Amino acid sequence: MLTIRQDRGSSLIWFIGVTSITLAFILVLAIASSQYLLARSVKDYSEQVALAGKTLISSGFSVDTAERYLLENLKPKKNYQIVSFKLIDSRTVQVRVCAQWSSPSTVLEISRTICESSLAR
């Protein structure tokens, strides 16, 4: 019986430890998923802008006019920003779009800028 009394409470410590590790894992997974989904969305948007810009340039717009037209007429998603729009090798449009990401968790206040580039030929 002496060994049983010495082991009392050890299962509670294990339970608290495993629960803490599980919650930390879930939090990291939620943050990583949120950041990945925003990066995919920014990539999709940058590809749309690149294709729209290439279409405008192919139909006779200059690079500056096409960029101005896109900035005025495209309704970007909430915090997306077209950082660069340029024509490289006289046939390929390169677009860089950035967005501000912030952690979905109130426990960890993390924010960063996510940028993606796209090319259209």
C-alpha positions in Angstrom: 0.0 0.0 0.0 2.9 2.3 0.6 3.7 2.5 -3.2 0.0 3.4 -4.0 0.1 6.4 -1.7 3.4 7.6 -3.3 1.9 7.4 -6.8 -1.2 9.5 -5.9 -1.6 12.6 -8.1 0.9 11.5 -10.7 -1.8 10.7 -13.2 -3.1 14.3 -12.8 0.3 15.7 -13.6 0.4 13.5 -16.8 -3.1 14.6 -17.8 -2.2 18.2 -17.4 1.1 17.8 -19.4 -0.6 15.9 -22.2 -3.5 18.4 -22.4 -1.0 21.3 -22.5 1.0 19.7 -25.3 -2.2 18.9 -27.3 -3.5 22.4 -26.9 -0.2 23.9 -28.0 -0.1 21.6 -31.1 -3.7 22.6 -32.0 -2.8 26.3 -31.7 0.3 25.9 -33.9 -1.7 24.0 -36.4 -4.4 26.7 -36.5 -1.9 29.5 -37.0 0.0 27.6 -39.7 -3.2 26.7 -41.6 -4.4 30.4 -41.4 -1.1 31.6 -42.8 -1.1 29.0 -45.6 -4.6 29.8 -46.7 -3.9 33.5 -46.9 -0.7 32.8 -48.9 -2.8 30.7 -51.3 -5.4 33.4 -51.6 -2.7 36.1 -52.3 -1.1 33.8 -54.9 -4.5 33.3 -56.7 -5.1 37.1 -56.6 -1.6 37.9 -58.0 -2.2 35.4 -60.9 -5.5 37.1 -61.7 -3.9 40.5 -61.8 -1.0 39.2 -63.9 -3.4 37.7 -66.5 -5.6 40.8 -66.5 -2.5 43.0 -67.0 -1.2 40.8 -69.8 -4.6 40.9 -71.5 -4.6 44.7 -71.3 -1.0 45.0 -72.6 -1.8 42.6 -75.5 -4.8 44.7 -76.5 -2.6 47.9 -76.8 -2.3 49.5 -73.4 1.1 50.6 -72.2 2.5 49.2 -69.0 1.8 52.4 -67.0 -1.7 52.7 -68.4 -2.5 49.0 -67.7 -1.1 49.3 -64.1 -3.2 52.5 -63.5 -6.3 50.9 -65.0 -5.9 47.8 -62.8 -5.3 49.8 -59.7 -8.4 51.9 -60.4 -10.8 49.2 -61.5 -9.8 46.1 -59.6 -11.4 45.8 -56.3 -8.7 44.1 -54.2 -9.6 41.8 -51.3 -9.6 43.4 -47.9 -5.9 44.1 -47.3 -4.2 43.2 -50.5 -1.8 45.6 -52.2 -0.3 45.4 -55.6 3.4 46.2 -54.9 4.9 45.9 -58.3 3.6 45.5 -61.9 6.2 45.3 -64.6 6.9 44.0 -68.1 10.0 41.9 -68.4 11.5 40.7 -71.6 8.8 42.6 -73.5 6.4 39.7 -73.3 6.0 38.6 -69.7 4.1 40.5 -67.0 5.4 40.2 -63.5 3.1 41.1 -60.6 3.9 41.1 -56.8 1.0 41.3 -54.4 1.3 41.6 -50.6 -1.2 41.2 -47.8 -1.0 41.7 -44.0 -1.6 38.5 -42.0 -2.4 38.4 -38.3 -2.8 35.4 -36.0 -6.3 34.1 -35.6 -5.4 33.4 -31.9 -5.7 36.0 -29.2 -3.1 34.0 -27.2 -0.3 34.8 -29.6 -0.3 38.2 -31.3 1.7 37.6 -34.4 1.5 39.5 -37.7 3.5 39.5 -40.8 3.4 40.5 -44.4 2.9 37.8 -47.0 3.9 38.5 -50.6 3.5 36.4 -53.7 4.7 36.9 -57.3 3.1 35.8 -60.5 4.1 35.8 -64.2 1.9 35.9 -67.3 3.1 35.5 -70.8 
